[in-house]
Amino acid sequence: MPGTTEKRRIEQATALREARAERGWEPAELIGRLRSEAAARGVTITSDYRGMRKRLRNWETGKAVPDVRYRELLAAVYGVAVSALSLPEEPAPVAWDAERLGRVFARYHAWVVARIYRKLGDYHLAEDLASETFISAGKGLHLVEPEKDEDGLRPYLAMHVRWTIGTHFKRAQIDRETTADVMDPEHFPQWAADGEGSDPERAACERTDSRRLLNELPTVQSQVMYLSAQDDLTPVEIGRRLGLDPETVRCIYRQAVAALHLALTGEELVQGTTSGSEIQRARLGRGWTQTQLAEEIARHARRNGLDVVAPRSLKVYVSAWEQGRRPVPALYGEILTKVLRPEDMGQAA
């Protein structure tokens, strides 16, 4: 029906804008409420503020449609039914034409690999990224005229090559920022070849002792530690397996870490904060984004001569702390109690 798509786009834009305008919320406040609701439900959403801000703008202008996860979060935050948001249905996924994509792959694969190789100078990496390029291009191949398959697809594939290379560089930048402090020679121990660290028998004994200590923990603590360390599961995923809520999993994890620390060092572990949810609650109470909290941590550290990582890495750390994917070191815990409200952090001033 002519005009139906445009009409529904306008209805979506109007409904979402009015819902936020009626409550007098700025986009930052709505994003904070969405994250709080997602944390309460154990749902994972993007921690990138700019990316979330762009999604919100696209929803409110009708350029994109929220998926089921974000529909439910928006309805819960606004306190209305999902139907009251006047959102159109998500477009049905288009089935890939595997035969056509195979023909395109066979014809252009060498050209795409060569194009990526000229940019990066690594042939094996170029082959890997070429596969990502064809996966990305295949998602929109149904929008390209079939007659272009023979000689006219180079501009289309070149665009996806640029996107793939850009994504590769962004991933590499994030890896550098999040591991720079760990790989810094000042923080990374340099074992001498003849030192104790190079003794394989000693290393085997230490691994055996670690397993013994883990097995001596209460069963649920041992299960949480194994699922976190070996399977790399989040508190939400661990909770689903063990039938526990994520906050209980985080509490059990901290208790296990404290017990292991006491067994290995004979000293009580002083933890910087009580939980990631308290960090998030205290941050939202100040009306800060994760980026702003990272900048406040860095500013406090500079004033007091403390050595912390760069603000970009701190933002990644803040996200990991709030989601319970990483324990808070004692140094950062002390800084957090200074820059956030102590009463919200569950500690005395």
Secondary structure by P-SEA (a helix, b strand, c coil): ccaaaaaaaaaaaaaaaaaaaaacccaaaaaaaaaaaaaaacccccccaaaaaaaaaaaaaccccccaaaaaaaaaaaccccccccccccccbbbbaaaaaaaaaaacaaaaaaaaaaacccaaaaaaaaaaaaaaaaacccccccccccccaaaaaaaaaaaaaaaaaaaaaaaaaacccccccccccccccccccccaaaaaaaaaaaaaaaaaccaaaaaaaaaaccccccaaaaaaaacccaaaaaaaaaaaaaaaaaaacccccccccccaaaaaaaaaaacccaaaaaaaaaaaaaaaccccccaaaaaaaaaaaaaccccccaaaaaaaaaacccccccccc
